């Protein structure tokens, strides 16, 4: 997404990463930049759909800490797949529902999954999006901050 949208945002991302990476590298890379007025946006892929409770616990803990610094946390839904990966969509929906209902009041949930399903999306391989779709996701997120 970063290469598709550019801009001056602070990014921390890794292909094929999950919660372990988020804890060990993703958050530590940007945490020093989080302060009053910051929008912390967490958007993960399909690699850890079996760990919703671990995500909920970690994100709630970090969001409470960031809120005390004057920042707000946003969790962006895991997005839909197509083609040979479309079998993951029911697991994605289950994961998203658990996160949406389990995240505390310090976290706003942004449902890009429903947005893409309603407005269309394109992938390069069924899993990773085209530049146009990454831009749609980014703009949708920005409109909900």
N, CA, C and O atoms as a GROMACS GRO file, in nm:
protein
  580
    1UNK      N    1   0.083  -0.119   0.000
    1UNK     CA    2   0.000   0.000   0.000
    1UNK      C    3   0.087   0.125   0.000
    1UNK      O    4   0.058   0.221  -0.072
    2UNK      N    5   0.192   0.125   0.079
    2UNK     CA    6   0.277   0.243   0.089
    2UNK      C    7   0.331   0.284  -0.048
    2UNK      O    8   0.330   0.402  -0.081
    3UNK      N    9   0.377   0.188  -0.127
    3UNK     CA   10   0.432   0.224  -0.257
    3UNK      C   11   0.323   0.271  -0.353
    3UNK      O   12   0.351   0.347  -0.446
    4UNK      N   13   0.200   0.226  -0.332
    4UNK     CA   14   0.089   0.267  -0.419
    4UNK      C   15   0.040   0.408  -0.388
    4UNK      O   16   0.002   0.481  -0.480
    5UNK      N   17   0.042   0.449  -0.261
    5UNK     CA   18  -0.018   0.578  -0.225
    5UNK      C   19   0.084   0.688  -0.196
    5UNK      O   20   0.051   0.806  -0.206
    6UNK      N   21   0.206   0.651  -0.162
    6UNK     CA   22   0.308   0.752  -0.133
    6UNK      C   23   0.270   0.835  -0.012
    6UNK      O   24   0.213   0.783   0.084
    7UNK      N   25   0.301   0.963  -0.015
    7UNK     CA   26   0.263   1.053   0.094
    7UNK      C   27   0.368   1.062   0.203
    7UNK      O   28   0.476   1.004   0.194
    8UNK      N   29   0.332   1.138   0.307
    8UNK     CA   30   0.425   1.164   0.416
    8UNK      C   31   0.392   1.090   0.544
    8UNK      O   32   0.445   1.122   0.650
    9UNK      N   33   0.304   0.991   0.537
    9UNK     CA   34   0.268   0.915   0.656
    9UNK      C   35   0.388   0.833   0.704
    9UNK      O   36   0.477   0.802   0.626
   10UNK      N   37   0.388   0.798   0.831
   10UNK     CA   38   0.488   0.707   0.886
   10UNK      C   39   0.434   0.566   0.872
   10UNK      O   40   0.324   0.537   0.919
   11UNK      N   41   0.509   0.479   0.809
   11UNK     CA   42   0.464   0.343   0.780
   11UNK      C   43   0.554   0.241   0.848
   11UNK      O   44   0.672   0.264   0.871
   12UNK      N   45   0.494   0.128   0.881
   12UNK     CA   46   0.568   0.010   0.924
   12UNK      C   47   0.493  -0.108   0.866
   12UNK      O   48   0.380  -0.135   0.906
   13UNK      N   49   0.554  -0.179   0.774
   13UNK     CA   50   0.485  -0.288   0.707
   13UNK      C   51   0.578  -0.400   0.669
   13UNK      O   52   0.699  -0.382   0.657
   14UNK      N   53   0.519  -0.516   0.651
   14UNK     CA   54   0.596  -0.634   0.612
   14UNK      C   55   0.503  -0.733   0.544
   14UNK      O   56   0.397  -0.766   0.597
   15UNK      N   57   0.540  -0.781   0.429
   15UNK     CA   58   0.463  -0.883   0.358
   15UNK      C   59   0.473  -1.014   0.434
   15UNK      O   60   0.578  -1.048   0.487
   16UNK      N   61   0.363  -1.089   0.437
   16UNK     CA   62   0.357  -1.222   0.501
   16UNK      C   63   0.386  -1.218   0.649
   16UNK      O   64   0.443  -1.313   0.704
   17UNK      N   65   0.348  -1.111   0.715
   17UNK     CA   66   0.372  -1.097   0.859
   17UNK      C   67   0.241  -1.105   0.934
   17UNK      O   68   0.134  -1.090   0.876
   18UNK      N   69   0.251  -1.129   1.064
   18UNK     CA   70   0.134  -1.138   1.148
   18UNK      C   71   0.158  -1.073   1.283
   18UNK      O   72   0.238  -0.980   1.294
   19UNK      N   73   0.090  -1.123   1.384
   19UNK     CA   74   0.096  -1.063   1.517
   19UNK      C   75   0.236  -1.065   1.577
   19UNK      O   76   0.277  -0.968   1.641
   20UNK      N   77   0.309  -1.172   1.557
   20UNK     CA   78   0.444  -1.178   1.613
   20UNK      C   79   0.531  -1.066   1.557
   20UNK      O   80   0.607  -1.002   1.631
   21UNK      N   81   0.521  -1.040   1.426
   21UNK     CA   82   0.595  -0.932   1.365
   21UNK      C   83   0.545  -0.797   1.418
   21UNK      O   84   0.625  -0.708   1.448
   22UNK      N   85   0.412  -0.782   1.430
   22UNK     CA   86   0.355  -0.658   1.480
   22UNK      C   87   0.415  -0.623   1.616
   22UNK      O   88   0.450  -0.508   1.641
   23UNK      N   89   0.425  -0.723   1.704
   23UNK     CA   90   0.478  -0.702   1.838
   23UNK      C   91   0.628  -0.677   1.838
   23UNK      O   92   0.676  -0.589   1.910
   24UNK      N   93   0.703  -0.753   1.758
   24UNK     CA   94   0.849  -0.746   1.765
   24UNK      C   95   0.909  -0.634   1.680
   24UNK      O   96   1.014  -0.580   1.715
   25UNK      N   97   0.843  -0.599   1.570
   25UNK     CA   98   0.901  -0.501   1.478
   25UNK      C   99   0.805  -0.390   1.438
   25UNK      O  100   0.841  -0.272   1.440
   26UNK      N  101   0.683  -0.427   1.402
   26UNK     CA  102   0.588  -0.330   1.348
   26UNK      C  103   0.561  -0.213   1.441
   26UNK      O  104   0.583  -0.098   1.404
   27UNK      N  105   0.515  -0.242   1.560
   27UNK     CA  106   0.485  -0.136   1.658
   27UNK      C  107   0.613  -0.068   1.708
   27UNK      O  108   0.618   0.055   1.711
   28UNK      N  109   0.717  -0.144   1.746
   28UNK     CA  110   0.838  -0.076   1.794
   28UNK      C  111   0.899   0.022   1.693
   28UNK      O  112   0.962   0.120   1.733
   29UNK      N  113   0.882  -0.004   1.564
   29UNK     CA  114   0.937   0.082   1.461
   29UNK      C  115   0.875   0.221   1.463
   29UNK      O  116   0.943   0.320   1.435
   30UNK      N  117   0.747   0.230   1.496
   30UNK     CA  118   0.676   0.359   1.490
   30UNK      C  119   0.639   0.416   1.626
   30UNK      O  120   0.599   0.532   1.636
   31UNK      N  121   0.650   0.337   1.730
   31UNK     CA  122   0.597   0.379   1.860
   31UNK      C  123   0.658   0.510   1.911
   31UNK      O  124   0.589   0.586   1.978
   32UNK      N  125   0.783   0.536   1.881
   32UNK     CA  126   0.846   0.661   1.923
   32UNK      C  127   0.785   0.784   1.860
   32UNK      O  128   0.803   0.895   1.909
   33UNK      N  129   0.712   0.766   1.749
   33UNK     CA  130   0.647   0.877   1.680
   33UNK      C  131   0.504   0.901   1.725
   33UNK      O  132   0.440   0.997   1.680
   34UNK      N  133   0.453   0.817   1.812
   34UNK     CA  134   0.314   0.826   1.854
   34UNK      C  135   0.300   0.924   1.970
   34UNK      O  136   0.365   0.910   2.074
   35UNK      N  137   0.216   1.024   1.951
   35UNK     CA  138   0.194   1.124   2.054
   35UNK      C  139   0.059   1.189   2.036
   35UNK      O  140  -0.029   1.136   1.969
   36UNK      N  141   0.043   1.305   2.096
   36UNK     CA  142  -0.083   1.376   2.091
   36UNK      C  143  -0.124   1.405   1.947
   36UNK      O  144  -0.047   1.461   1.869
   37UNK      N  145  -0.246   1.367   1.913
   37UNK     CA  146  -0.298   1.390   1.780
   37UNK      C  147  -0.264   1.282   1.678
   37UNK      O  148  -0.308   1.289   1.563
   38UNK      N  149  -0.186   1.183   1.718
   38UNK     CA  150  -0.150   1.075   1.624
   38UNK      C  151  -0.270   0.985   1.598
   38UNK      O  152  -0.352   0.959   1.685
   39UNK      N  153  -0.276   0.937   1.475
   39UNK     CA  154  -0.372   0.833   1.437
   39UNK      C  155  -0.291   0.708   1.410
   39UNK      O  156  -0.215   0.702   1.313
   40UNK      N  157  -0.307   0.609   1.495
   40UNK     CA  158  -0.237   0.481   1.479
   40UNK      C  159  -0.333   0.387   1.406
   40UNK      O  160  -0.439   0.353   1.458
   41UNK      N  161  -0.294   0.347   1.286
   41UNK     CA  162  -0.380   0.265   1.203
   41UNK      C  163  -0.318   0.127   1.188
   41UNK      O  164  -0.205   0.114   1.141
   42UNK      N  165  -0.392   0.025   1.228
   42UNK     CA  166  -0.344  -0.113   1.219
   42UNK      C  167  -0.426  -0.184   1.112
   42UNK      O  168  -0.548  -0.195   1.123
   43UNK      N  169  -0.356  -0.230   1.011
   43UNK     CA  170  -0.418  -0.304   0.901
   43UNK      C  171  -0.332  -0.426   0.876
   43UNK      O  172  -0.216  -0.415   0.838
   44UNK      N  173  -0.390  -0.542   0.897
   44UNK     CA  174  -0.317  -0.667   0.879
   44UNK      C  175  -0.383  -0.750   0.770
   44UNK      O  176  -0.498  -0.725   0.732
   45UNK      N  177  -0.310  -0.848   0.719
   45UNK     CA  178  -0.362  -0.936   0.615
   45UNK      C  179  -0.417  -1.065   0.672
   45UNK      O  180  -0.466  -1.070   0.785
   46UNK      N  181  -0.410  -1.169   0.592
   46UNK     CA  182  -0.477  -1.296   0.622
   46UNK      C  183  -0.390  -1.396   0.696
   46UNK      O  184  -0.433  -1.511   0.714
   47UNK      N  185  -0.271  -1.359   0.739
   47UNK     CA  186  -0.176  -1.456   0.792
   47UNK      C  187  -0.210  -1.511   0.930
   47UNK      O  188  -0.163  -1.620   0.965
   48UNK      N  189  -0.288  -1.442   1.009
   48UNK     CA  190  -0.317  -1.485   1.146
   48UNK      C  191  -0.466  -1.492   1.176
   48UNK      O  192  -0.508  -1.455   1.286
   49UNK      N  193  -0.544  -1.537   1.085
   49UNK     CA  194  -0.690  -1.540   1.105
   49UNK      C  195  -0.731  -1.630   1.222
   49UNK      O  196  -0.843  -1.619   1.270
   50UNK      N  197  -0.643  -1.716   1.266
   50UNK     CA  198  -0.672  -1.809   1.375
   50UNK      C  199  -0.640  -1.750   1.512
   50UNK      O  200  -0.652  -1.820   1.613
   51UNK      N  201  -0.598  -1.624   1.520
   51UNK     CA  202  -0.555  -1.563   1.646
   51UNK      C  203  -0.631  -1.436   1.684
   51UNK      O  204  -0.570  -1.341   1.732
   52UNK      N  205  -0.762  -1.431   1.664
   52UNK     CA  206  -0.832  -1.305   1.693
   52UNK      C  207  -0.818  -1.261   1.838
   52UNK      O  208  -0.802  -1.142   1.864
   53UNK      N  209  -0.825  -1.353   1.932
   53UNK     CA  210  -0.818  -1.315   2.073
   53UNK      C  211  -0.683  -1.254   2.108
   53UNK      O  212  -0.676  -1.161   2.189
   54UNK      N  213  -0.576  -1.305   2.048
   54UNK     CA  214  -0.443  -1.248   2.073
   54UNK      C  215  -0.432  -1.108   2.017
   54UNK      O  216  -0.371  -1.020   2.079
   55UNK      N  217  -0.491  -1.085   1.900
   55UNK     CA  218  -0.493  -0.949   1.843
   55UNK      C  219  -0.572  -0.855   1.933
   55UNK      O  220  -0.528  -0.744   1.963
   56UNK      N  221  -0.688  -0.899   1.976
   56UNK     CA  222  -0.774  -0.815   2.061
   56UNK      C  223  -0.699  -0.774   2.187
   56UNK      O  224  -0.699  -0.656   2.223
   57UNK      N  225  -0.637  -0.868   2.253
   57UNK     CA  226  -0.565  -0.840   2.376
   57UNK      C  227  -0.451  -0.740   2.353
   57UNK      O  228  -0.437  -0.643   2.427
   58UNK      N  229  -0.371  -0.765   2.250
   58UNK     CA  230  -0.257  -0.679   2.223
   58UNK      C  231  -0.300  -0.539   2.181
   58UNK      O  232  -0.248  -0.440   2.233
   59UNK      N  233  -0.394  -0.530   2.089
   59UNK     CA  234  -0.437  -0.399   2.039
   59UNK      C  235  -0.504  -0.318   2.150
   59UNK      O  236  -0.480  -0.198   2.162
   60UNK      N  237  -0.588  -0.383   2.230
   60UNK     CA  238  -0.651  -0.310   2.341
   60UNK      C  239  -0.547  -0.256   2.438
   60UNK      O  240  -0.559  -0.143   2.486
   61UNK      N  241  -0.447  -0.336   2.467
   61UNK     CA  242  -0.341  -0.292   2.559
   61UNK      C  243  -0.265  -0.173   2.502
   61UNK      O  244  -0.246  -0.072   2.570
   62UNK      N  245  -0.222  -0.183   2.376
   62UNK     CA  246  -0.146  -0.075   2.314
   62UNK      C  247  -0.233   0.050   2.296
   62UNK      O  248  -0.185   0.161   2.318
   63UNK      N  249  -0.357   0.033   2.257
   63UNK     CA  250  -0.446   0.147   2.234
   63UNK      C  251  -0.467   0.226   2.364
   63UNK      O  252  -0.475   0.349   2.361
   64UNK      N  253  -0.477   0.156   2.475
   64UNK     CA  254  -0.492   0.226   2.603
   64UNK      C  255  -0.368   0.309   2.634
   64UNK      O  256  -0.378   0.422   2.682
   65UNK      N  257  -0.252   0.251   2.608
   65UNK     CA  258  -0.126   0.323   2.630
   65UNK      C  259  -0.116   0.444   2.538
   65UNK      O  260  -0.077   0.553   2.582
   66UNK      N  261  -0.150   0.427   2.411
   66UNK     CA  262  -0.142   0.538   2.316
   66UNK      C  263  -0.246   0.646   2.347
   66UNK      O  264  -0.220   0.765   2.326
   67UNK      N  265  -0.362   0.606   2.396
   67UNK     CA  266  -0.465   0.704   2.432
   67UNK      C  267  -0.415   0.794   2.543
   67UNK      O  268  -0.447   0.913   2.546
   68UNK      N  269  -0.337   0.739   2.635
   68UNK     CA  270  -0.283   0.821   2.744
   68UNK      C  271  -0.183   0.924   2.693
   68UNK      O  272  -0.152   1.021   2.762
   69UNK      N  273  -0.132   0.904   2.570
   69UNK     CA  274  -0.042   1.000   2.506
   69UNK      C  275  -0.117   1.097   2.415
   69UNK      O  276  -0.057   1.188   2.357
   70UNK      N  277  -0.249   1.079   2.403
   70UNK     CA  278  -0.330   1.166   2.318
   70UNK      C  279  -0.349   1.116   2.177
   70UNK      O  280  -0.395   1.191   2.091
   71UNK      N  281  -0.315   0.990   2.151
   71UNK     CA  282  -0.331   0.932   2.018
   71UNK      C  283  -0.460   0.850   2.012
   71UNK      O  284  -0.515   0.811   2.115
   72UNK      N  285  -0.508   0.826   1.892
   72UNK     CA  286  -0.624   0.740   1.873
   72UNK      C  287  -0.586   0.624   1.782
   72UNK      O  288  -0.512   0.642   1.685
   73UNK      N  289  -0.637   0.506   1.814
   73UNK     CA  290  -0.606   0.385   1.740
   73UNK      C  291  -0.724   0.345   1.653
   73UNK      O  292  -0.840   0.353   1.695
   74UNK      N  293  -0.693   0.301   1.532
   74UNK     CA  294  -0.792   0.252   1.437
   74UNK      C  295  -0.749   0.112   1.394
   74UNK      O  296  -0.633   0.089   1.360
   75UNK      N  297  -0.843   0.020   1.397
   75UNK     CA  298  -0.817  -0.113   1.341
   75UNK      C  299  -0.896  -0.125   1.212
   75UNK      O  300  -1.017  -0.105   1.210
   76UNK      N  301  -0.826  -0.157   1.105
   76UNK     CA  302  -0.887  -0.172   0.974
   76UNK      C  303  -0.913  -0.321   0.951
   76UNK      O  304  -0.825  -0.404   0.971
   77UNK      N  305  -1.033  -0.353   0.910
   77UNK     CA  306  -1.071  -0.492   0.887
   77UNK      C  307  -0.975  -0.560   0.790
   77UNK      O  308  -0.913  -0.495   0.706
   78UNK      N  309  -0.963  -0.691   0.805
   78UNK     CA  310  -0.893  -0.771   0.704
   78UNK      C  311  -0.982  -0.771   0.581
   78UNK      O  312  -1.104  -0.784   0.592
   79UNK      N  313  -0.923  -0.756   0.466
   79UNK     CA  314  -0.998  -0.736   0.343
   79UNK      C  315  -1.022  -0.866   0.265
   79UNK      O  316  -0.954  -0.966   0.288
   80UNK      N  317  -1.118  -0.863   0.173
   80UNK     CA  318  -1.157  -0.984   0.102
   80UNK      C  319  -1.052  -1.030   0.001
   80UNK      O  320  -0.966  -0.954  -0.043
   81UNK      N  321  -1.062  -1.156  -0.032
   81UNK     CA  322  -0.977  -1.219  -0.132
   81UNK      C  323  -1.064  -1.264  -0.248
   81UNK      O  324  -1.187  -1.257  -0.241
   82UNK      N  325  -1.000  -1.310  -0.355
   82UNK     CA  326  -1.077  -1.360  -0.468
   82UNK      C  327  -1.000  -1.474  -0.534
   82UNK      O  328  -0.886  -1.504  -0.496
   83UNK      N  329  -1.063  -1.538  -0.632
   83UNK     CA  330  -0.998  -1.647  -0.705
   83UNK      C  331  -0.964  -1.764  -0.616
   83UNK      O  332  -1.047  -1.809  -0.537
   84UNK      N  333  -0.843  -1.814  -0.628
   84UNK     CA  334  -0.802  -1.933  -0.552
   84UNK      C  335  -0.793  -1.908  -0.402
   84UNK      O  336  -0.782  -2.003  -0.324
   85UNK      N  337  -0.798  -1.782  -0.360
   85UNK     CA  338  -0.795  -1.748  -0.218
   85UNK      C  339  -0.933  -1.717  -0.161
   85UNK      O  340  -0.946  -1.688  -0.042
   86UNK      N  341  -1.037  -1.723  -0.243
   86UNK     CA  342  -1.170  -1.684  -0.198
   86UNK      C  343  -1.223  -1.773  -0.086
   86UNK      O  344  -1.314  -1.733  -0.013
   87UNK      N  345  -1.168  -1.892  -0.072
   87UNK     CA  346  -1.210  -1.980   0.039
   87UNK      C  347  -1.179  -1.919   0.176
   87UNK      O  348  -1.235  -1.963   0.276
   88UNK      N  349  -1.091  -1.820   0.181
   88UNK     CA  350  -1.055  -1.754   0.307
   88UNK      C  351  -1.160  -1.653   0.354
   88UNK      O  352  -1.157  -1.612   0.470
   89UNK      N  353  -1.251  -1.614   0.267
   89UNK     CA  354  -1.342  -1.504   0.301
   89UNK      C  355  -1.430  -1.531   0.422
   89UNK      O  356  -1.457  -1.438   0.498
   90UNK      N  357  -1.477  -1.653   0.442
   90UNK     CA  358  -1.558  -1.679   0.561
   90UNK      C  359  -1.474  -1.668   0.688
   90UNK      O  360  -1.523  -1.620   0.790
   91UNK      N  361  -1.348  -1.713   0.683
   91UNK     CA  362  -1.259  -1.697   0.798
   91UNK      C  363  -1.227  -1.550   0.823
   91UNK      O  364  -1.216  -1.506   0.938
   92UNK      N  365  -1.212  -1.474   0.715
   92UNK     CA  366  -1.187  -1.330   0.727
   92UNK      C  367  -1.307  -1.263   0.794
   92UNK      O  368  -1.289  -1.181   0.885
   93UNK      N  369  -1.427  -1.298   0.750
   93UNK     CA  370  -1.547  -1.238   0.810
   93UNK      C  371  -1.558  -1.272   0.959
   93UNK      O  372  -1.594  -1.187   1.039
   94UNK      N  373  -1.527  -1.396   0.996
   94UNK     CA  374  -1.531  -1.437   1.137
   94UNK      C  375  -1.428  -1.359   1.219
   94UNK      O  376  -1.458  -1.311   1.328
   95UNK      N  377  -1.306  -1.348   1.166
   95UNK     CA  378  -1.200  -1.274   1.234
   95UNK      C  379  -1.242  -1.128   1.255
   95UNK      O  380  -1.231  -1.074   1.364
   96UNK      N  381  -1.292  -1.067   1.148
   96UNK     CA  382  -1.333  -0.926   1.156
   96UNK      C  383  -1.443  -0.906   1.260
   96UNK      O  384  -1.439  -0.810   1.337
   97UNK      N  385  -1.541  -0.996   1.262
   97UNK     CA  386  -1.650  -0.982   1.359
   97UNK      C  387  -1.599  -0.992   1.502
   97UNK      O  388  -1.642  -0.916   1.589
   98UNK      N  389  -1.507  -1.085   1.527
   98UNK     CA  390  -1.450  -1.099   1.662
   98UNK      C  391  -1.372  -0.974   1.702
   98UNK      O  392  -1.383  -0.927   1.816
   99UNK      N  393  -1.294  -0.919   1.609
   99UNK     CA  394  -1.219  -0.798   1.641
   99UNK      C  395  -1.313  -0.681   1.665
   99UNK      O  396  -1.297  -0.607   1.762
  100UNK      N  397  -1.410  -0.664   1.579
  100UNK     CA  398  -1.504  -0.552   1.592
  100UNK      C  399  -1.574  -0.555   1.727
  100UNK      O  400  -1.591  -0.450   1.790
  101UNK      N  401  -1.614  -0.672   1.772
  101UNK     CA  402  -1.687  -0.681   1.899
  101UNK      C  403  -1.594  -0.684   2.021
  101UNK      O  404  -1.638  -0.656   2.132
  102UNK      N  405  -1.466  -0.718   2.002
  102UNK     CA  406  -1.375  -0.733   2.116
  102UNK      C  407  -1.286  -0.614   2.144
  102UNK      O  408  -1.229  -0.605   2.253
  103UNK      N  409  -1.272  -0.524   2.048
  103UNK     CA  410  -1.184  -0.409   2.070
  103UNK      C  411  -1.252  -0.308   2.163
  103UNK      O  412  -1.373  -0.288   2.156
  104UNK      N  413  -1.173  -0.244   2.249
  104UNK     CA  414  -1.230  -0.153   2.348
  104UNK      C  415  -1.258  -0.015   2.289
  104UNK      O  416  -1.237   0.008   2.170
  105UNK      N  417  -1.305   0.074   2.373
  105UNK     CA  418  -1.348   0.207   2.327
  105UNK      C  419  -1.232   0.296   2.282
  105UNK      O  420  -1.256   0.402   2.226
  106UNK      N  421  -1.108   0.255   2.306
  106UNK     CA  422  -0.993   0.330   2.258
  106UNK      C  423  -0.961   0.300   2.112
  106UNK      O  424  -0.870   0.359   2.054
  107UNK      N  425  -1.036   0.207   2.052
  107UNK     CA  426  -1.009   0.164   1.914
  107UNK      C  427  -1.134   0.185   1.829
  107UNK      O  428  -1.243   0.140   1.864
  108UNK      N  429  -1.116   0.254   1.718
  108UNK     CA  430  -1.224   0.267   1.620
  108UNK      C  431  -1.202   0.161   1.512
  108UNK      O  432  -1.089   0.137   1.469
  109UNK      N  433  -1.309   0.099   1.470
  109UNK     CA  434  -1.304  -0.008   1.369
  109UNK      C  435  -1.344   0.051   1.235
  109UNK      O  436  -1.448   0.114   1.222
  110UNK      N  437  -1.260   0.032   1.134
  110UNK     CA  438  -1.289   0.080   0.998
  110UNK      C  439  -1.312  -0.043   0.909
  110UNK      O  440  -1.222  -0.125   0.890
  111UNK      N  441  -1.431  -0.055   0.856
  111UNK     CA  442  -1.472  -0.174   0.781
  111UNK      C  443  -1.447  -0.157   0.631
  111UNK      O  444  -1.539  -0.131   0.554
  112UNK      N  445  -1.322  -0.172   0.592
  112UNK     CA  446  -1.288  -0.167   0.450
  112UNK      C  447  -1.332  -0.293   0.377
  112UNK      O  448  -1.352  -0.292   0.255
  113UNK      N  449  -1.348  -0.402   0.450
  113UNK     CA  450  -1.392  -0.529   0.390
  113UNK      C  451  -1.528  -0.511   0.323
  113UNK      O  452  -1.544  -0.543   0.205
  114UNK      N  453  -1.624  -0.460   0.398
  114UNK     CA  454  -1.758  -0.438   0.342
  114UNK      C  455  -1.754  -0.335   0.230
  114UNK      O  456  -1.823  -0.349   0.129
  115UNK      N  457  -1.673  -0.231   0.249
  115UNK     CA  458  -1.660  -0.128   0.147
  115UNK      C  459  -1.612  -0.189   0.015
  115UNK      O  460  -1.668  -0.161  -0.091
  116UNK      N  461  -1.509  -0.272   0.021
  116UNK     CA  462  -1.456  -0.333  -0.102
  116UNK      C  463  -1.556  -0.429  -0.164
  116UNK      O  464  -1.571  -0.435  -0.286
  117UNK      N  465  -1.623  -0.505  -0.080
  117UNK     CA  466  -1.724  -0.599  -0.134
  117UNK      C  467  -1.836  -0.523  -0.205
  117UNK      O  468  -1.887  -0.570  -0.306
  118UNK      N  469  -1.874  -0.408  -0.153
  118UNK     CA  470  -1.982  -0.329  -0.212
  118UNK      C  471  -1.938  -0.250  -0.334
  118UNK      O  472  -2.017  -0.231  -0.428
  119UNK      N  473  -1.814  -0.203  -0.334
  119UNK     CA  474  -1.768  -0.112  -0.438
  119UNK      C  475  -1.670  -0.173  -0.537
  119UNK      O  476  -1.626  -0.107  -0.632
  120UNK      N  477  -1.635  -0.300  -0.515
  120UNK     CA  478  -1.545  -0.368  -0.607
  120UNK      C  479  -1.399  -0.350  -0.571
  120UNK      O  480  -1.360  -0.251  -0.509
  121UNK      N  481  -1.320  -0.448  -0.610
  121UNK     CA  482  -1.176  -0.445  -0.586
  121UNK      C  483  -1.108  -0.534  -0.689
  121UNK      O  484  -1.171  -0.621  -0.749
  122UNK      N  485  -0.980  -0.511  -0.707
  122UNK     CA  486  -0.901  -0.593  -0.799
  122UNK      C  487  -0.773  -0.637  -0.730
  122UNK      O  488  -0.714  -0.562  -0.652
  123UNK      N  489  -0.732  -0.759  -0.759
  123UNK     CA  490  -0.608  -0.810  -0.703
  123UNK      C  491  -0.513  -0.847  -0.817
  123UNK      O  492  -0.552  -0.860  -0.933
  124UNK      N  493  -0.388  -0.863  -0.780
  124UNK     CA  494  -0.289  -0.908  -0.877
  124UNK      C  495  -0.279  -1.060  -0.879
  124UNK      O  496  -0.237  -1.120  -0.978
  125UNK      N  497  -0.320  -1.122  -0.768
  125UNK     CA  498  -0.304  -1.267  -0.754
  125UNK      C  499  -0.414  -1.332  -0.669
  125UNK      O  500  -0.401  -1.449  -0.631
  126UNK      N  501  -0.520  -1.260  -0.640
  126UNK     CA  502  -0.627  -1.310  -0.554
  126UNK      C  503  -0.612  -1.266  -0.410
  126UNK      O  504  -0.708  -1.270  -0.333
  127UNK      N  505  -0.491  -1.224  -0.373
  127UNK     CA  506  -0.461  -1.191  -0.234
  127UNK      C  507  -0.410  -1.047  -0.218
  127UNK      O  508  -0.450  -0.977  -0.126
  128UNK      N  509  -0.322  -1.005  -0.307
  128UNK     CA  510  -0.262  -0.872  -0.302
  128UNK      C  511  -0.332  -0.782  -0.403
  128UNK      O  512  -0.366  -0.826  -0.513
  129UNK      N  513  -0.354  -0.657  -0.365
  129UNK     CA  514  -0.436  -0.567  -0.444
  129UNK      C  515  -0.357  -0.490  -0.550
  129UNK      O  516  -0.235  -0.476  -0.540
  130UNK      N  517  -0.430  -0.442  -0.649
  130UNK     CA  518  -0.370  -0.353  -0.748
  130UNK      C  519  -0.348  -0.216  -0.685
  130UNK      O  520  -0.404  -0.187  -0.579
  131UNK      N  521  -0.269  -0.134  -0.749
  131UNK     CA  522  -0.246   0.001  -0.699
  131UNK      C  523  -0.374   0.080  -0.684
  131UNK      O  524  -0.391   0.153  -0.586
  132UNK      N  525  -0.465   0.065  -0.780
  132UNK     CA  526  -0.593   0.137  -0.771
  132UNK      C  527  -0.672   0.094  -0.649
  132UNK      O  528  -0.731   0.179  -0.581
  133UNK      N  529  -0.675  -0.035  -0.619
  133UNK     CA  530  -0.749  -0.083  -0.501
  133UNK      C  531  -0.681  -0.037  -0.373
  133UNK      O  532  -0.749   0.002  -0.278
  134UNK      N  533  -0.548  -0.041  -0.368
  134UNK     CA  534  -0.479   0.011  -0.249
  134UNK      C  535  -0.513   0.158  -0.227
  134UNK      O  536  -0.530   0.201  -0.112
  135UNK      N  537  -0.522   0.234  -0.332
  135UNK     CA  538  -0.561   0.374  -0.320
  135UNK      C  539  -0.704   0.388  -0.269
  135UNK      O  540  -0.732   0.477  -0.188
  136UNK      N  541  -0.795   0.303  -0.315
  136UNK     CA  542  -0.934   0.305  -0.265
  136UNK      C  543  -0.936   0.277  -0.116
  136UNK      O  544  -1.006   0.344  -0.040
  137UNK      N  545  -0.860   0.177  -0.072
  137UNK     CA  546  -0.854   0.141   0.070
  137UNK      C  547  -0.799   0.259   0.150
  137UNK      O  548  -0.857   0.298   0.252
  138UNK      N  549  -0.689   0.314   0.105
  138UNK     CA  550  -0.624   0.425   0.175
  138UNK      C  551  -0.719   0.544   0.188
  138UNK      O  552  -0.732   0.601   0.296
  139UNK      N  553  -0.783   0.581   0.080
  139UNK     CA  554  -0.875   0.695   0.083
  139UNK      C  555  -0.995   0.669   0.172
  139UNK      O  556  -1.044   0.760   0.239
  140UNK      N  557  -1.043   0.546   0.175
  140UNK     CA  558  -1.154   0.511   0.263
  140UNK      C  559  -1.112   0.524   0.410
  140UNK      O  560  -1.186   0.578   0.492
  141UNK      N  561  -0.994   0.474   0.439
  141UNK     CA  562  -0.941   0.486   0.577
  141UNK      C  563  -0.930   0.633   0.614
  141UNK      O  564  -0.979   0.674   0.719
  142UNK      N  565  -0.866   0.711   0.530
  142UNK     CA  566  -0.846   0.854   0.560
  142UNK      C  567  -0.979   0.926   0.583
  142UNK      O  568  -0.987   1.018   0.664
  143UNK      N  569  -1.083   0.885   0.511
  143UNK     CA  570  -1.212   0.951   0.527
  143UNK      C  571  -1.280   0.915   0.659
  143UNK      O  572  -1.381   0.976   0.696
  144UNK      N  573  -1.228   0.816   0.731
  144UNK     CA  574  -1.286   0.773   0.858
  144UNK      C  575  -1.201   0.811   0.979
  144UNK      O  576  -1.227   0.765   1.090
  145UNK      N  577  -1.099   0.893   0.958
  145UNK     CA  578  -1.015   0.936   1.070
  145UNK      C  579  -1.076   1.058   1.138
  145UNK      O  580  -1.020   1.109   1.235
   0.00000   0.00000   0.00000
